[in-house]
Amino acid sequence: MIPRGREPVRLNQRVWWLGRWQSDDFTRSNAYLVLEDNRGILINPGSAPDFPALRSALSTLLEPGRLSAIAVTHPAPETCSSLRLWEEAGFTGKIIGHWKTTMFLSSYGAVSRFKHIYREEPEEIMSLRFVPAPFVYSPGSLLIFDTPSATLFSGALFSCFGRGEALIDEPEALKRVIEYHEQFMGGGQALSDALSLAENLQPTRICPQHGCVHASGISGLYQGLRKVQCGSSGSGTNQIDGDIARELERIKAEHQRLRENVVLGHDDALRDSLTGLYNQGYLKAYLPRFIQSAPEGAMACLRLDGMKAYNDEFGFDSGDEAIRGFSAMVVENRPEEVLVIRDSGPALLLLFRNEEEALRAIAHAHPSVAVCASFIPQSDPLALFEAFSRNLGNPTPPFILLTEQKTESQLRHAFDAGIRHVYQKPIMLAELECVIDALRRDGDPSGVGADRSASRRRFGTFSLGIPRRTSR
């Protein structure tokens, strides 16, 4: 029967099953441990969402710091997207995989040393043999054979999907294995070669990535899989039924959410130590999803000006306190659904669901200089400026417009709207900072917002960017 708790299952004198199956788990992903003299090698460490359960199971046998290595049979998310979490839990060994797999593992955040497998490796790490089996699901697929126990960790080879009730020798396993290989294996020759490699190893037990462990009927698996036509879309077992089709859609959606899950699993690493706000790393991971979910969204930047002079006079500790207080004040006064991120230095980024919401909120900050970096059609920044002026009231601070075009017609429209500072993108950041500093220090020489006392507001610079592109 399927183990329902978090206790590992001993398969033989050296090998433990650490996987976690649930009643609604269609993919039934497995993780294994090879244990020898209080040392271990973890085979396929699992997905990030499954990490807590696998970590709990492993802790009943040994701590992550006692793992000599983590071996990966292929780079799929359900196989090894938890690598960084294992490192944070104390793993300090090597990560072993085919070089066409290890080259991608840093995408999951892994920072450990890699042992790259280029060809079949001798039994040098706890009597394990590493045998490349290219294009059995992926170019970097690897067979791992434990010689003392004659156990083959086969990765995608011999895997199956379904909601069976057996951990070992599930009834109708051959049928499910054939269906899996018809739908997920790319080429018949690659499968034939991998079957020959596996057969030559003479395993007495096969531990695949998905589905049940095979301890009997192994010769029947070889015979059945040699007749499979991989990658076909005909009738019979090649026709994906409704349940499998729906499950594939669920898997696709789950994989799309995987990076976000990994990000959330590394919350401490993505928090700014000074303010406790999310940092640039979080913004990089979250921004694409924000743009997709909020097509009318806006990103605003608030910057506390004059920090260099403040640090020179009162010291960096006082400067840190000022930034911490500034951040707390912004968070306290923001609309509840607005996300605040610390960018760098005294700059905060605010993500809004729409531009009007951004303008209303920022107006309360009374910035000394406003910068609009817009990617939408040229008439919109003018409407944005008008809305900004209405929200802020008079006198408005100097307004800088960054645009992709700087035509005579656009300059005339900008001047009529009251915008005196128009720059064509791309503009050098140093140049823009010089303009902002001059306006903040001296007021607006154009006469717009000429009340200098009003232009020297408490929060310095505000910039509003539209993180999308609706015309090109």
N, C-alpha and C positions, 0 to 999 in steps of 0.2 A: 504493500500500500504506500501511498504518498506520505512522507513525513510531514506532519502538520505543525510541529514546533520549530525551534531554532537549534535543536541539537544536531550535530553532524552524524552521519551514518558511515560506519566502517565497512568498506567494500572488500578489503583483504588486509594482510599484515602491514602494508605500507600506505594504502590509499584510503582517503576519507572523502565522502561527498559532502559539500558545504552548501549546495544549491538551496533555493527557497521556492517551492511551488505553492500556488494557491489554487482553489477550486476553479477560479475563472482565468487561470493562467494558460493561455493557448500555446505560447512559445516555449514554456518550461525550460528556462535556461539553467545551466549547471556550472558550478565552480567546484574544483577539486583541490585536495591537499595531499602532497607526498611527504610523509613524515619519517624521519630517521634520526635517532639519538638527539631528540629535543631540537632538531633543526627541521626546516620545512621549505618546500617550494609550492607556491600557490599557482595553480593552473587556471587561467582565465578568471581574473578577479571580479568580474561582473559589472553591472551597470551602476551608475551613481545612485539612483533611487533604491537599489537593493543593498547598498553598502551597509546600512545599520544592521540588517539581519545577518549578512555574511560576516561582518565584524564580530557580532555576538557569537555566532557559531564557532569561528576560529578561536575566540578567546577561551573556549572550554578546552582547547588542546595546546595552544601556545600563543604568545603575544606577537603582534606584527613585527616587532624588533628582532624576533628569532627567525624570521623568514630569510633564507639565504638569497632567494630570488623570486620573482614573479615571472611566469612564462605565459606567453600569449600566442594562441594558435592562429588568430587573424584579427584585423583591427576594427571589427564591428562594435557599435556602441554598447550593445548588451553584453559584449565579451570583456571590455576593458575600459569603459569610460570612467570607472571609479579609481583609476590609478592615482590621481592626485590625492584623493581622500585616504588611500592606504598610506601614502607618504606622510600625510599629516598625522596619521595614527601611529607613526613610529617606524614604518618600513624604511630601511636604509640599504637594502641589497641592490642587485642588478635587475634590470628588466630584460628578459630574453625574448627574442622574436626574430622572424625572418626580416632581412633588411628592408624588404618592401612593405613590411608592417611597422617596424620601429621608426621609419622615417615619418610616419603620421602620428605617432603616439604623443608627441609634444602638443598636438592640438587639443588633447584632453588635459593639458596642464602638467604632465609628468616632467619631473626634473632629475630623476635618478639617472645613473649611468646605464647605458644600453650595451647589451651583448648582441651583436648583429650576426645572424646565421646566414651564411652565403652558400654553404653546401652541407651535406650530412656531417654532423659533429660526433666525435667519439664520446664514450661514456665518461665524462669528466666532472659532471655536476650531479652528485647524488645518484650516480648510475643511470642517468637519463640520456637517451639518444634523441637528437633533434634532426628530423628528416623533412626537407622541403617537399611540399606537394603543391606546386604552383597551379593556380586557376581552379582549385577545388573550392569554389566560392569566391576566392580573391587571389590576386597574383602572389601575395605574401603568405599563403596558407602553410601551416607547419604541422606535421605529425610529431607527437612527443611520446616516446616509448620508455616505460619504466622496466628495465631488464629484470631485476630481481622478482617482481610480481607478474611479469609478462602482461602488463596493463598498457593499452594503447589509448592515449588521449588524442582523439581524432578530429577535434574541431567540428567543422560543418559536415565532414564525411560521416556517414551512418547516423546523422541526426534525423529527427522527425518532429512534427508539430501535432497537437491534439490534446485532448483532455483525458488521457488515460489515467488509470488508478495505480499503476505499478512503477516503482523506481527501477526494478531489475526485471528484464525479460517480460515486457508488457505483451499481452496477447495482441495479435495482429500487428506486431511491431514491423514486420517486413513490408506489409502493405503501406503503413504510414511512412516508413523510410523511403520507399520507392516514390510515393507522391511528393515528398519533400524534395528529393533529388531531381525529379522531373521539372519542378517549378523553380528551383534555386541554383542548380548547377549549370554552368555555362556551356561546356563542351564535352562530348563523349570521350574523346581521346584523353583529355586531362583526367576525367573520372577513371578511365581504364588504367592509366598509369598509376594513379593514387591507390587504386585497389590492389595492384600488383605490389606496390611498396608496402602496403599494410599487410598483405598476405605473407610476404617474405619475412616480416617481423614475427609472425606466428603468435599473435596475442591470444591469451585465454580469456581476456575481458576487454571490452571496448567501451570507453567512456566518451560519448560525443558531447558537443556543446548544447544541443537541444534534445529533449526527450529522454527515453529510458536508457539505462546501462544494459549492454548486451553481454550476457555471460554464457548463453547457449545459442545454438542455431547460427553460429558465426559463419560457417561454410555456406549456409543458405543465403546469408546477406551478400556474400561475394557473388554467388550465382545470380541472385535476383537483380543486383545493381548492374551487372554486366549486360543485361538486356535492356536497360533503361535508355530511352531517347531523351537526352537532356535538352532543355530550352525549347521544347516543342509546344504547340498550342492546339493540338488535335482534340479528338474526343476521348472518351473513357477516362482513365486516371489522369490524363493530361488536362482535362477540363477542370478549372478551379471552380469548386462549388460555392454556393452563396456564403456559407460560414467562413470559408477560407478567404474569400474576397473581402468580406467585412473585416476579418481579422487583419488582413494586409493593410487596409485603410487605417485601422487603429494603430498598427505598428508604425506606419508612415507618420501619422500625427504625433505619436510618442517620440519618434526620433527628431521631429522638428522642435519639440519642446526640450530636447535633451540638453542643449547648451545652456538654456535658462536654468534647468535643474542643477547643472554643475555649478553655475554661477551662484545660485542660492546656497549650494552646499559649501561655498567658500566665502561666506558672508564676512568673516573677520578680515580676510585678505582684501576685501573690496570696500572696507570702511576706512575713512580718514582717521588717523590716530588722534589728531588734534581736536576735531570737531565732532567726530562720531557720524558724520554724514557719509553717504556713498562717495566714492572717488572716481577718477578718470577711468579706471579699469572697468568699473560697473557701467559707466556711461557707454563705453565702447561696445560692451556686450548687449546692453539694453536698448540703445538708440534705434537700431534697425526695427525692432519689434514695436517700439513706440511710434515710429513713422508710419508703420503699417496699420496700427490700431487707431491712430489719431491723425487722419489725413489733413485735418484743419489745425493741427497742433503748431505750437510755437515754442522756441527755446530762447529764454532771456538770460542775460548775464548781468549780475550786479557786482561791482568792484568797489572795494573800500580804498579810496585814494589817499595819498600822502603817507603811506606806510613806511617808505624808506626814511623819511625825515623823522617819523615817530620812533622807528627802531634806533636810529642814530642818537636820539635824545634820551629815550627811556629804556633802551635795551630790548633784545629780542624776546625775552620772557614777557615783558609788557605787551609787545606786539602780538605775541601768541594769544594773550588774554583778550586783546582787542578783537582779533579775528574770531576767537571763540564766542565772545559776546555778540559780535555782529551776526555770526551764523545763528546763534540761539534766537536773536531778535527776528531774523528773517523767517526762521522756521515757525516761530510762535505766531507771526502775523500773516502767514501764507494761507491761501485757501486749502482746505483739508486734502483735496485730491492732487495738489501740486507737489511734484517731486523736486527736492533740493539736493544738489550735488556740489561738492567742493571741486573746483577745477584745478587751480594752482594759486599759490600765494593768497592774496585777499579776495579772490574771485569766486563767486558762487554761480552755478547754472541752475535755472529753474525751468522745468518742463511743464507746459500748459496744454490743455486740450484744444484751445482755440486762441486766436490773436486777441479778440476783445477781452477775454478773461485775463490775458497777460497784461494788456494795457491798463486795465482797471487796477490790477494788483501793483504794478510797477509805479503807477502814478502816486501812490502813497509814499513811495521812497524819495520822491523829489530829487531826481538825479541832476547833476550839474551839466552833463553832456549826454545826449542821446545819439546812438548809432543804430541805423537800420541797415542790416545786410540781408537783402531780400532776393530770392530766386524766382519770384513770381512775376507776371507781366508788369511792364513798367508803369501802368496806371495804378496798380495796387499799392506800391509804396507811398504814393501821394495820398491815397485814401487812408492808408495806415497812419501817415503823419497827421492827417486831419483828425482821425480818431484819437491819436495820442494827445494832440493839443486839447481836444475836448475833455479828455479825462484828466489832464494835468492842470488845465486852467491857465491863466495868464499871470506873469509872463512865462512863456515856454522856454526851456533851456535850449542852447544851440543844438541843432539837429543835423547829423551827418548821414547822407544817403550813399550807400555803396551799391553800384548798379553794374550790370553786365554791359550796358551801352551808355554812351555819353554823347548823345546827339544834340543838335541845336534845339530841336523840338522838345526833347526831354528837359534840357536845361531851362527852357522858357517855362515849361509846365512847373518845374520845381521852383523857379523864382516866383512865379505867380502864387504858388502855394505857401511861400514863405521859407523855403529851404535854400540856404545860401552855400552849403558845403556839399558838393556832389563829387564823388570819386569813382573812377571806373575800376572794376575788379579785373585781375587781382591787384591789390595794393599791398605794398610792403608794410608789415606790421609795425616796424620802427617808425615809418612815416606817419601812419595812422596815430600811433601813440603820441608823437610830437604834436600833431594837430589837436588831439584831445587835451593834452597837458596845457597847450597854449590857451585853448578855450576855457578850460577849467580855472586857469590861473588869472586870465585877463578878461573873462567874459566873452561875449560874442562881438567881434569887431564889425560885423555886418550890421549891427543894430537890432537884430532879432534877439529878444531876451536881454536887452541892454542893462537891465537892473542887475548889477554885478553882485549885490548882496543876495539877491534871489537866486542867482546862478551858482552860487557857492553853497550847494546843498550838502547835507550831512553824508550822503552815500556815494558821492562821486559819480562814476560812469555807469550808464545803463545801455546795453545793446540788445536788440531784438532781432533774432534770425529765424527764418522760416525753414525748417529742416526738410524741405521737399522741393521738387522741381516739377512745375506743371506745364512748362513750355520751353522748347529749345529749337 
